[in-house]
Amino acid sequence: MLSYRHGFHAGNPADVFKHAVVIALVRALQEKPRGIQFVDTHAGPALYDLGSAMAQKNREHEAGIARWWSTATSDPMMAPYLELVRGFNPDGELRHYPGSPMIFKSLLRSNDRLVLCELHPAEQQALLSRFAGDRQVSIRCGSGYAEMPRVLPPPGGRGLVLIDPPWELKSEREDLTMALESALKRYAHGVYALWYPLIEGRELALERIPQRLGLDGEAWLDLRVEFAPAQRLGRMYGCGMALVNCPYRVRQALVDWHAAFTGLPPAET
Ligand SMILES: C[S@@+](CC[C@H](N)C(=O)[O-])C[C@H]1O[C@@H](n2cnc3c(N)ncnc32)[C@H](O)[C@@H]1O
């Protein structure tokens, strides 16, 4: 039974962090001209209307993208992220929020391609209609864990996989570890970005993953952030992105940037 809908959470502080990291990774990989395959194992419906009933229920974007909306920043991670989100709101009013499929899509070059996996029927439908006829995008209606190894290695040898589960099921860590293990067997030098929440009273024990998969401190980079108190979402006090094979071009910049991230623009922290 799939109950999670990202429409209730779009644009929250966790999305801000995750999407800024994704953009930095894409841009670092695109410094080389050869085409890249991006895989989004848990895609969601791609574009969110922040005025919709779903988004308005808890108004999580108010603690996230809305706090940054009017900020002029030269921050190397936040400036490209804000520019991309602003591109979806050309009249200057924050209304539309791009999810990861739309973020990838916006950044595709003519020789890149995008694979989107999604399990929820309503979100599958949204993806199928949004990307109908788009030859750079393929949609796989099934579990991202089963699909990920099937689309690896990427045809041209270069790829980034975003793994962004809802973390609803008790089996999530085990499912993910097994899928990552099988993906790494097929594509050992791929870049993988795994998002996870930090929730009071719930220990995900993700540090077991690199141990089990034999990934050392070079291959496994865990970027964990805690939100400022006003940015917390119920019991969720922060989140993280664990990166496998982070491109060296952006590694140090991400390490430095995440250490200062609170979910708020610097003047407000
Ligand atoms: C956190 S949301 C994704 C948000 C999106 N990646 C973004 O950043 O905009 C998780 C999505 O995964 C979907 N989902 C849940 N289990 C899945 C599975 N095993 N395989 C693929 N999609 C799944 C849910 O329906 C939901 O749309």
The ligand as a Gaussian input file, in Angstrom:
#p B3LYP/6-31G(d) Opt

LIG

0 1
 C       10.470000      11.318000      -1.762000
 S        9.429000      11.044000      -3.141000
 C       10.413000      11.482000      -4.508000
 C       10.686000      12.922000      -4.668000
 C       11.520000      13.273000      -5.878000
 N       12.680000      12.407000      -6.008000
 C       11.971000      14.713000      -5.820000
 O       13.043000      14.999000      -5.270000
 O       11.266000      15.579000      -6.348000
 C        9.402000       9.311000      -3.241000
 C        8.619000       8.770000      -4.424000
 O        8.916000       7.359000      -4.535000
 C        7.759000       6.666000      -4.920000
 N        8.017000       5.266000      -4.536000
 C        7.803000       4.627000      -3.364000
 N        8.353000       3.393000      -3.396000
 C        8.935000       3.261000      -4.619000
 C        9.696000       2.240000      -5.247000
 N       10.008000       1.096000      -4.614000
 N       10.136000       2.459000      -6.497000
 C        9.869000       3.605000      -7.155000
 N        9.166000       4.623000      -6.611000
 C        8.714000       4.443000      -5.354000
 C        6.643000       7.365000      -4.205000
 O        5.405000       7.135000      -4.883000
 C        7.103000       8.833000      -4.298000
 O        6.568000       9.442000      -5.448000

